[in-house]
Amino acid sequence: SVDQFSRWVVEAADSAKRGDTVAVLRDFIKAMGYEEWLYEQSTSPKAAEMGMANVSTLFAWVDKMLKGDDLEPPMTLPEIVNRLILRDMMERGEDDAEADQVQLMTLHASK
């Protein structure tokens, strides 16, 4: 039910604040059965492996942002989520701009 899911998300967020955030996120993905779902939905086992490799890359980014480095201070999980959302929005904007350019070039060529 929605109440159980909400409770689960809140508990995971609380655990992430108090402990190893990356481990909590890994447990969250595992508990929801994402890897199994990915293998069921993918066109091939190789495609599912690539999907899980993307998840591992995401965890590496999150871990790096949580720890910070010489150039960037450590971030909280909400800050990381906001940065990833912004990055996604910017990438989608670039894709939309490229699509608009292609449409404009196609329209111009058709004249």
N, C-alpha and C positions, 0 to 999 in steps of 0.2 A: 504494500500500500504506500501511498504518498507519505503518510506520517512516518512509517518505518524508514523510508528512503531519506527523508529529511533528518531524522535522528541520526542515521548512519553518516550522512554528510557532516553534520555538526560534530559528531564524535571524532570523525577523521580530522576535521579542522582543529579541534582541541588537541588531539594527539600530535598533530603536526607542529602546533605552537610549543608543546612541551618536550618534544623529542626529536628524533631523526626524521626530518620532513621528507626526505627522499624515500626512506624506508616505508613511511606511512603512505606515500603516494603509490609505491610499488604494491603494497598490500591492498590498497584501494582498487587498483587495476586488476589485481589477481582475484580479489573477492567478487568483483563484478563479472568475472569470467570473460574479460576482454580478449585474451589470447585465444581461448577456445572459440569464441564468437568469430574472431578474425579468421581462424582456420576454416570454420564452417562457411563463411561468406565469401572468402577469397576464391579467385578462379583457379589458383594452384597453391600448393604448399610453399613454393618459392615466393609468391606474392604475399602470403601471410607472413613469411619470415622477413620480408622487406618491411612490412607494416610494423612488426615488432622491433625491427632495427630502428625505425623512426621513433618508436616509443623510447627505446634506449638512448637515442640521441637527445630526445627531449629531457629525459632524466639527467643526462650529463650537463645540459644547459642549466637546468634548475639547480643542480648541485653547485655548479660554478657560480651562479648568481647568488645563491644562499651564502657562500663562503666569501665572495668578493675577491678582489685582487689588488694589485698596485694602482690600477686606474679607476676601479669601481668599488665603492663600499659594499659590504654585505647587504642583501635585500631581504625583505620579508616575503612570505608566500603571496600575500595580496599584491605587493609591488611587482613581483615576478609575473603574476597572472596579468596584471595591467600592462606590463611591458610586452608580453607575448600577444595580447589582444591588439595593442597598438601596432606591433610589427605585422600582424596578420592583416589589419586594416590597410596599412600602407602598401603591402604587397598586393592586396586585392585592388587597391586604387591604381597601382601600376598596370596590372593586368587589364583593368577596365580602360585605362588610357590607351594601351596598346590596341585593344579591340576597337576603340573609337577611331584610332588612326587608320586601322585596316579598313574599317567601314568607310571612312572619308576617302581613302585612296581608291577604294572600289567604286564609290559613287563618282569620284572625279574621272576615273578611267572609263566609266560607262557613258560619259557625256559625249 
